[in-house]
Amino acid sequence: MNGWMKRALVELRFWACLGFCLVLAAIALMGQLDRLRASEVPARLSMGKASSPTASRPVYRIRADYDDKARTVAGRMEVTLPKNRSETWEEVYFRLYPNAFRRWQWEEHSKPKEPGYLDVTEVKVNGRKAATHIDGTVMRVNLPKPLQPGQSARIEMKYRLKLPRGGSRLNAFGRTAFLAQWYPMLAVKDEDGWHTEPYTTVGDPFYSQMSDFEVTFRVPEGYRVITSADDDPTKPAKGTVTLRQENMRDFAAVITKDYEVIQGAAGDVEVNLWYQKGMEKEAKKLHRAAVSGMRFFGSLFGPYPYREVDVVLGETGYGIAGMEYPGLVTSIPKYPTRKGERPAVNVVVHELAHQWWYGVVGNNQVKEPWLDEGLTTFSEMLYMHDKMGEDQREFLARAAEVSDEIHKRQGVTSVEPLYRYSDSIYGLMVYTRPAAMLWRLMDEIGKEKVLEILRTYYDRYKFQVATTRDFIRVANEVAGRDLTPFFDRWLFFKEKDIRKAG
């Protein structure tokens, strides 16, 4: 979920903006419209010893020492590269996302109060010093000798992370550090080559691959460590804590003295909700929603494959009212409506739905962001409809009309790279229109058939990276008919309608 609560403020602004737009122009509306909101592996992943090198996944071993006074992490990292490659590698790329906060190049209003960065030193490959080149958020490592198919390599490095103040996603606030994309992340190499696309504040400019993690934190006395792995929420860490998780897309953490926890379970999945003083009333309701949401999505789409999920309430940086990471999500506790403040149930369930659409079934969030955000927004709306009695169909129909107008004026579709969207239209095209599309598809082929499409898609592409083409292929197969004209109309704004497809 991009930095902002997306649909959380829709009741306040959407109708006013919509009316204004219809009179003056779709562009005016969108200037104000809120961003609305591989194989088979065992169904439940083990938490045993860190993996030895696998054929298909990188293995990270990270040592992270947190200094709460300096707001820094001193790290040592070892990454073992996977073996199953069809080509020789002469270089490897890492993403250093925190360097986006070193010299801020984007909107002034989202600029961190103090900069942050990720410095890397002493890079070695199989014990040999390796030459590197760092350009902003990208580091190239030149391999001392070419890495042939079937060969693995161990890359070691030291790094120092300086947390920004007021950074987006990555932030230190009070006695809490929010660690997102906080270590050098091995870039993805696929049929399009190495993915080193530039950072952007529109959307989530992150594309990662399934990996195995062993992470050891050393923290000051009294701090808790909340992570993507299976944690012990009952007590603070004592000096050091080592956490292991296999087959996860990335590894996020919150290091804190400020939070308390409510524990529960959705079946055999532990569901922990973390809150600060003053959030007690909302925390209880949101924990119930989190448990309910995990059960709901698990029953509809397929089992959640990890043992635990954590929900952390509170702002994590400029505009980050809700954000998803594997095994860990953030949310605001409440938001205002015309009838007063309400607990942010829809934000919590939206971020938890991302555990299915992004966490387990991956996609290139830079190239095709609709694929996780659109499915997640639909999942959220389905929960709010079935469990909370909120019917958003009229809203979705209006939003679809507005997106048609935007397309006519700007030519942008719902299947574009992040860089094609302005901040003001991103939510409409990437979140809302695809959700409206799936709601309309329920009218065309029935709710159960749409849910069967999502279940099949989840089962077929879990722990992999899927594409728009993959999703449409599954939909056609499950529906037993060619739905391509339907998706062409809704995603690509082509005029041929499904009703003419026969």
N, C-alpha and C positions, 0 to 999 in steps of 0.2 A: 504494500500500500504506500503510495507516495506521501510526502511530508505534508500532512494536513488531514483533517478528519473526514474528508470526502463528503459522503452523504449526511454526516452528522448534523449539519446545519440546514439541511434542505428545507425543512418545514418553515424556517424563518425567511429564506431568500428566494426559493425557486419560483414561486408563483408571481411574485413581484417582478423578478427579472424576466420571466417568460412573457408577461404582458408588455413590458417595456420593449422587449425585443421584437415582438410581433408588430408593434407599431413602428418602431424606428429601424430595426434590422437585426438579423441574426447575430451579426458581429458584435453589436452593442450588448446583446444578451450574454454572449459568451465572455465578454470582458468582465462581467460581474458574476456569472454563474459559478457556484462552488464546484470544486472537483468532487464529484459524487463518489459520493462514495462508489531389464535388460535382461534384462534377463531376470528370471524368477529368483527371489531370495526368500528365506523363511518369513512367515507372516509377522513374527515379532523378532526384532533384531537383538542379538545378545549383547551383553555389556561386560564381557570377559576381558582377557588380555588384549592389548592393542594388536591389531593385525600385523602379521608379517606382510611383505610386499605381495600384492595381489596382481593378477593379470590385468585387471581392468580399472583399478582405483588407485589414486595417490594415497599415501599414508603420511599424515602430519604428526610430528612429535614436537610439542611446544612447551617451553618453560617460560613463564611470565611472572615477573616480580613487580607488584603494584606498589607505588609510592603515593600515598594519598595526599601528602603535603605538596609534592611537586606536580601531581597529576600526570605521572608518567608510568609507562610500563617498559621495563627492561626485559627484552626477550631473547631467547635462543630458539632457533627452529631448525628442524630437519625434515625434509620432504623426500620421500622415496617415490620415484616416478614409476608409473605402471609399465608393464612390459608389452602389452598387446598393441603394437603399432604396426602399420603397414609401410611406414617410411622411416628414413633415417632423420634424426634430429641433430642439428648442429648448434642450436640455440634454444633457450627456454625463456618464456616471459612470465613475469609476476605482476599482479596488480597491487599498487600501493595507494589505495583509495584515500587514506587520511591526508595525503599530500594535496588534495583539493582544498584543504583548509589552511595551507601554508601562505599562499598568496591568492586571496579570494578573487575570482574573475566573474562572478555572477551578480545577482541582484543585491543592491546595497542593503535592503531591508532584511535579507537573510544572512548577512555577513556575520560570522562569529565575533563575539566581543574580544576574544583573544585567539590567535591562530593556533593551529595544531599541525602535526606532521608525522611522518614515519621515515626515519633514517635507517638505512641498512648498511652493514659493514661485514668484512671478513667472510665473503662468500667463497665456499669451496664445493667442488664436485668430486665425489669419491676421494676426499681428502686432499685434493689438489686445488690450489688457488685458482679462481676463475675471474676473468675480466667481466665487468658489468657496465651497463650504461643506463642511467636513470633519466627519464624525461617526464617530469610531472608525476602522474599516477601510474606510470609504466616502467618496469625494470627489465632490461634484457640481460640474460646470463649467457655468455658464450661458453659452450662446453669445451673443455680442454681437448677432447677427442670425440668424433661423431658417435652418436648413440644409435646403434643398429636396431632394427626390429627384433623383438624378443629379449632385448637387454634392458635392465633397470639401471638406475643411477641414484645416488644419495646426494642431495644438495643441502648444505648446511649454511647458516648465516646467523649473525647477530642483528638485532634491531632495537631501536628506541622509539617508542610511541609517545608523543606529547599530545595529550587530550586538549582539544579546543574548548573554549567556553562558549556555549551557545551554538555548538556545531550541530549540523543536521544529522541525526541518528547517532553519531559519535559525539559524546558530551560528558562533562563532569558537572554535576549539580548537587550542591549540598555535600552530603557524605556518600554520594552515589556516583559511580562511573558506569556509563553505558558504553559497552564495547561492541561495536558493529563494524564489520569489515576492518578489523583492528590488527591484523597480522598480514604479512605478505602472502597474497593468495595466488596460487598457481593459475595462470590464465587458461582458458579453454582453447583447445585446438581441435577443430572439426573440419568438415569438407570445405569450409570457407577460409581456413587458415587460422592463425592465432588471433584471438579476439582481444584487441587492445583499444577498443573504442574510447573516445574521450568522455570524461565525466560530464554530467549534466544535472541540473537541479530539477528538471522535468522528469517525473517518473523515477524508476529504480534502475540506475544504469549498471546493474550487476548481472553477470552471467557466470555461473559456477557449475562445477561438476561434483558428482557424488565422490566422497572421500572418506577415509577412516581417520579418526582423531584420538590422540592421547595428549591431554593438556594438563600441565601442572601449574597451578597458581600458588604464589606465595603472597599473602596479604597481611596487612597490619592486624593487630589483635582486635577482636570484636567484629570483624567484617564477615558478612555472608557472601557466598559465591553462588549466583543463579546462572545456569547455563543451558545450552542446547542439549546437554547430556542428562543422564539420570542423576539428579543431585539428592543430597540429604537436606531437606528444608527445616529440620527440627533444631539445628544448632549452628552457630557460627563456625567458620573454618578455624582450625588451630594451626596457625603458621602456614602449612602447605596442604593442598588438596589436589589429588590427581583424578581426572575424569576421563572416561573413555567412551567413545561412541563410534560405531561402524556405520558406513553407508548413509552419510548425511551430507547435505549440499553445502553447508558452511557451518561455522561454529560461532555463536554469539554468547555474550556474557554480561551480567550486571553484578558489580561488586559494590556492596552497600552496607551501611549501618542504619539506614533510615527505614527499612521495610519490615513489616510483619507478614505472616502468611496464614491463609486459610487453605486447609487441605481437603481433598475429596477424591472421588474416583468416578470415571465413566466406564463401567465394566472393569477391566483389568488395567486401564490407563489411569495413572495418577494425574490429577488436575489440581495444580497449585495456583492460587491467586495471591499476588503480593501487593500490599497497600501501605500507605503512610498514614500517620495520625491525621484525623479529620476526614478520612475517606471511609470510615467504618460502615456507614449506612449503605453507601453505594457498593462497597466491596462485597457484602453478603449477597446482594442481588446479582452482581456481576459474576460472582463465583457460581451461583446456581445456573446462570445463563451459560457459563463456560462448560459446566458439566453437561447441561442439556444439549448445548451445541455440539460437543464432541460425540455424544451418543447419536444425535440426529444425523450428522454427516457420516459417521461410521456406518450407520444402518443403511443410508441411502447410497453411498459411493463405494464403500469397502473399508476394511479394518485399518485403523491408524497403526502403523507398524512399529512404533517406539513405545517405551514404557511410561513416558511422562511428558507433560506439557506444562509450561509456566506462563502465566499471564501477569505482566507487571504494569501497574497503573501509574500514570503520571507522565508529564512531558519529558521527552528525551532530547530536546533540542529544538531549534526553530521550526515550528509548524508540524512537528511529528506527533500528531495526536494518536496515531495508530501505525504500527509497523510490524511486519512479519519476518521471522527468522525460523529456521527449522527448530522445533521443540521449544521455542520461546517467542512470545509476542508482547507488544506493548499496546496500551490503550489509555485514553483519558478516562476519568471516573464518571463524568457527567457532561451534559451539554444543554444549552438553553433551547427552549421551544416556545411557541406562542402560549402554551399552557403552563410554562414554568420549566425549571430544570428537570431533567430526567436522567436516570442511569444510562450509560452509553452501551446498551446491550448490543445494538447493531454494529458498533465498532468492534466489540469483543468477538462476536460471532464471525464478522468479516475476516478478522485476522486469523481466527482459528480455521476457517475454511481454507485459508492459504496453506495450511498444513497438507491438504490434499492437492491443491492447485498451485504449485511452485515447490513446496517442500518435498513431496513424493513424486508427482508428475512434474518434471521440470520443463522449462521453455527458455528461449533466449529472450530475456526481459528487455533487452535493448532493441532487438529486431522485431519482435512480435509481442508487445506488452499486453495486448488484449487477451491473450490466451490464458494467462493466469488471472488478470484483474477482472476480465469479463465473466469468467466462470465463477470466480469468487464472489463477485457482486450478485450474480444470479443466485448462488448458494445462500448468501446472506439474506436476500429478499425472500427466498423460499422459506427459510427458517422464520423470518419475521411474519410471513403470511400464515404458515402452518402452526406456529407455536405462540405467536403474539397477536394474531388476528389483524395484522396490518396489511391492507390491500393497496399496492402501489401501481396497479395496472394503468390507471388514468395518468399518473405521473410518467410512467414509462412511455405511454403513447405520445404524450406531449413532447417528451425529450427526444423521441425518435423523429418527430416532425421538425424540431429545431435542428437536429443533426443533419437532416436532409438539406435544410437551408444553409447550414455551414458548409456542407460539401459543395453546394452549387456556387458559393461565393469563393471558397478557398481551395477546392479540389482535393482536400484531405479525406482519407477513408479511415476505417477502423483497423486496418492492417498496415501500419506504417512503423518505421523506426522512431524511437523517441525524439530524434532531432527534427522530425517533421511537424511536431506538435508545439503550439504555443502553450504556455502554462494554463491559459484560460479555457482552452478547448480540450485539453488532454483528458480530463475526467469524463466529459460527455462522450467522446469517441471511443475511449478505451474501457471505461467502466460501464457506463449507463446504456449505450446503444447495444453492446453485446448482450447485456442482461435482458433488455427489451426483446432482442432477437430470440433468446431462448424461451422467454415467456410466450412470444408469439408462436414459436415452434410447438409448444404444448397445446396451443389451440389447433394447430395443423395436424399433429400426429398423436396427441395425447400425453398426459403427464408421465404415465408409466413408461412409455417408449422413450421419452427424453431422459428419464432417470436411468433407463437401461443403456442409453448411449453413454452417459457419464460413467456408469459403473464399468462398462466395457473399456472405455478410454482409460480409466484409472487402472484397471487390471492389466491392460496391455502395455502401458507406458510407465508404470511405476518404476522409480529409480532410474529413469531414463530422461531424455530430452525429446519432447514432442513438438510438432509444428502445426500450423493451420491446416496444411494438407493432410496430416495425420488425423486431426480431429474430424475433418469433413469425410475422410475415408471411412472412419468408424461410424459416423452418423449415417452415411449411405448404407453401409452394411447392416446395421441394426434396424434401420427403418425399412429395409427391403425395397427401397426406391431411390431414385436419384434426387437428392436434396441440393445438388450443386447450385441450381438457379436460385434457390432460397438463400443460401449463404452468399452467393454473388451479389444479391440485392442488399442484404443486410450488412455484410462486411466490406464489400468493394463498391457498393452503390451502383451496381449495374441494374438496368431497368427491367430485365425479364423477371417475372414474378413466378413463384413456385406453383401458383394455380394454373399457369400455362404449361407446366412441365408434364402434366398428365399423371 
